Amino acid sequence: MLSWAITFLIIALIAAVLGFGGIAGTAVGIAKILFFVFIVLFVIALVFNRRTPTA
């Protein structure tokens, strides 16, 4: 999912350089959403995959 966020960010940067403001804004919005979803899923995975030490 992080790769999708980076892909949309690169698309947004290229579109901004070429002057396509609407496409760049949309791509940045999608990249932000995907990035935050990735962060939430990452934190959830860290919390639920904790192992208890065996005594």
BANUTI-758077 format. One record per residue: residue number from 1; residue in one letter; x, y, z of N, C-alpha, C, CB in turn. Coordinates in steps of 0.001 Angstrom, whole numbers. Last residue first. Glycine has a CB too. Layout:
% residues N
[atom NUM, "A", [X, Y, Z], [X, Y, Z], [X, Y, Z], [X, Y, Z]];
...
//
This chain:
% residues 55
[atom 55, "A", [7749, -17920, 30052], [8538, -17943, 31294], [9089, -19307, 31580], [7705, -17487, 32465]];
[atom 54, "T", [7673, -16228, 27010], [7395, -17467, 27739], [8311, -17542, 28958], [7591, -18718, 26820]];
[atom 53, "P", [6257, -13078, 26232], [7443, -13891, 26540], [7049, -15132, 27355], [8493, -13048, 27319]];
[atom 52, "T", [3932, -12690, 23618], [4176, -12666, 25057], [5384, -13539, 25352], [2924, -13151, 25856]];
[atom 51, "R", [4187, -10632, 20800], [4296, -11979, 21375], [4579, -11853, 22861], [5415, -12813, 20669]];
[atom 50, "R", [2112, -8681, 18781], [3011, -8759, 19929], [3001, -10170, 20488], [2610, -7741, 21018]];
[atom 49, "N", [401, -8214, 16732], [1419, -9244, 16529], [2432, -9293, 17662], [2135, -9011, 15223]];
[atom 48, "F", [-1273, -6099, 17293], [-1830, -7445, 17359], [-797, -8545, 17177], [-2889, -7596, 16329]];
[atom 47, "V", [433, -3853, 16982], [-256, -4104, 18248], [-707, -5553, 18345], [-1458, -3169, 18400]];
[atom 46, "L", [1315, -3996, 14323], [2280, -4017, 15424], [1607, -4380, 16743], [2974, -2658, 15549]];
[atom 45, "A", [-1108, -3789, 12957], [-314, -5006, 12829], [712, -5107, 13948], [384, -5049, 11471]];
[atom 44, "I", [-1806, -1171, 13657], [-2661, -2287, 14059], [-1897, -3602, 13995], [-3909, -2358, 13171]];
[atom 43, "V", [258, 209, 12369], [151, 270, 13830], [-714, -879, 14349], [-440, 1630, 14277]];
[atom 42, "F", [-363, -430, 9685], [933, -781, 10247], [887, -802, 11773], [2000, 198, 9767]];
[atom 41, "L", [-2871, 730, 9366], [-2744, -720, 9267], [-1421, -1207, 9856], [-2862, -1162, 7810]];
[atom 40, "V", [-2110, 3440, 9649], [-3066, 2829, 10581], [-2946, 1310, 10552], [-4509, 3254, 10237]];
[atom 39, "I", [-366, 3746, 7443], [126, 3967, 8802], [-800, 3296, 9821], [245, 5481, 9097]];
[atom 38, "F", [-2134, 3245, 5295], [-976, 2390, 5513], [-458, 2518, 6946], [131, 2737, 4518]];
[atom 37, "V", [-3849, 5410, 5592], [-4394, 4058, 5741], [-3253, 3080, 6005], [-5197, 3636, 4473]];
[atom 36, "F", [-2043, 7460, 5020], [-2596, 7360, 6371], [-3245, 5998, 6622], [-3618, 8469, 6602]];
[atom 35, "F", [-1502, 6876, 2301], [-420, 6916, 3287], [-967, 6753, 4698], [364, 8230, 3174]];
[atom 34, "L", [-3994, 7116, 1079], [-3338, 5816, 1104], [-2227, 5764, 2144], [-2778, 5487, -266]];
[atom 33, "I", [-4421, 9895, 1476], [-5348, 8911, 2033], [-4676, 7547, 2145], [-6616, 8811, 1166]];
[atom 32, "K", [-2269, 10980, 2], [-2402, 11236, 1443], [-3293, 10196, 2103], [-2968, 12641, 1691]];
[atom 31, "A", [-2848, 10067, -2590], [-1604, 9657, -1938], [-1680, 9867, -427], [-416, 10435, -2519]];
[atom 30, "I", [-5242, 11415, -3093], [-5239, 9951, -3031], [-3994, 9450, -2308], [-5312, 9347, -4447]];
[atom 29, "G", [-4252, 14058, -3100], [-5289, 13635, -2157], [-5327, 12129, -1988], [-6645, 14128, -2613]];
[atom 28, "V", [-2501, 13949, -5264], [-1974, 14228, -3923], [-2984, 13796, -2869], [-1638, 15734, -3762]];
[atom 27, "A", [-4320, 13514, -7341], [-3306, 12501, -7042], [-2706, 12704, -5655], [-2201, 12532, -8096]];
[atom 26, "T", [-5751, 15936, -7261], [-6436, 14666, -7018], [-5440, 13580, -6632], [-7231, 14236, -8260]];
[atom 25, "G", [-3725, 17762, -7927], [-4436, 17853, -6650], [-5136, 16565, -6284], [-5438, 18969, -6693]];
[atom 24, "A", [-3047, 16889, -10509], [-2044, 16879, -9443], [-2720, 16922, -8069], [-1075, 18072, -9601]];
[atom 23, "I", [-5396, 17365, -11893], [-4912, 15989, -11770], [-3903, 15886, -10632], [-4277, 15511, -13095]];
[atom 22, "G", [-5464, 20170, -11677], [-6551, 19343, -11163], [-6124, 17908, -10939], [-7722, 19379, -12108]];
[atom 21, "G", [-3043, 21059, -12941], [-3322, 21313, -11534], [-4389, 20415, -10941], [-3727, 22721, -11358]];
[atom 20, "F", [-804, 20414, -15001], [-2133, 19841, -14827], [-2514, 19928, -13348], [-2179, 18362, -15333]];
[atom 19, "G", [1814, 21198, -15469], [768, 22200, -15433], [-651, 21672, -15298], [850, 23001, -16637]];
[atom 18, "L", [4003, 19603, -15235], [3467, 19789, -16587], [2282, 20748, -16622], [3053, 18453, -17165]];
[atom 17, "V", [4337, 19598, -12489], [5392, 20182, -13325], [4863, 20474, -14722], [6611, 19240, -13404]];
[atom 16, "A", [2030, 18227, -11732], [2211, 19617, -11316], [3263, 20305, -12171], [2605, 19690, -9839]];
[atom 15, "A", [2498, 15692, -12811], [1361, 16473, -13306], [1503, 17945, -12927], [41, 15911, -12751]];
[atom 14, "I", [4701, 14949, -11240], [4851, 15072, -12691], [3721, 15916, -13271], [4874, 13679, -13357]];
[atom 13, "L", [3477, 14905, -8694], [4613, 15791, -8965], [4814, 16006, -10456], [5885, 15222, -8352]];
[atom 12, "A", [1509, 12931, -9052], [1128, 14304, -8713], [2261, 15276, -9011], [729, 14402, -7237]];
[atom 11, "I", [3087, 10688, -9514], [2164, 11141, -10558], [1764, 12592, -10312], [907, 10238, -10609]];
[atom 10, "I", [4284, 10550, -6994], [5115, 10808, -8176], [4253, 11291, -9329], [5893, 9543, -8586]];
[atom 9, "L", [2022, 9950, -5458], [2790, 11160, -5187], [3666, 11523, -6377], [3650, 10979, -3936]];
[atom 8, "F", [1266, 7495, -6485], [379, 8635, -6687], [1094, 9951, -6401], [-857, 8507, -5802]];
[atom 7, "T", [3530, 6003, -5589], [3210, 6107, -7012], [2315, 7314, -7291], [2528, 4824, -7498]];
[atom 6, "I", [3274, 6189, -2822], [4443, 6798, -3474], [4190, 6976, -4962], [5705, 5938, -3250]];
[atom 5, "A", [916, 4732, -2530], [972, 6123, -2089], [2137, 6851, -2755], [1101, 6198, -558]];
[atom 4, "W", [1737, 2230, -3462], [678, 2954, -4171], [698, 4432, -3801], [-702, 2346, -3854]];
[atom 3, "S", [3610, 1555, -1517], [4077, 1761, -2897], [3024, 2493, -3727], [4423, 410, -3557]];
[atom 2, "L", [1998, 1174, 661], [2901, 2319, 673], [3415, 2602, -733], [4077, 2073, 1635]];
[atom 1, "M", [824, -1188, 0], [0, 0, 0], [869, 1252, 0], [-938, -2, 1203]];
//
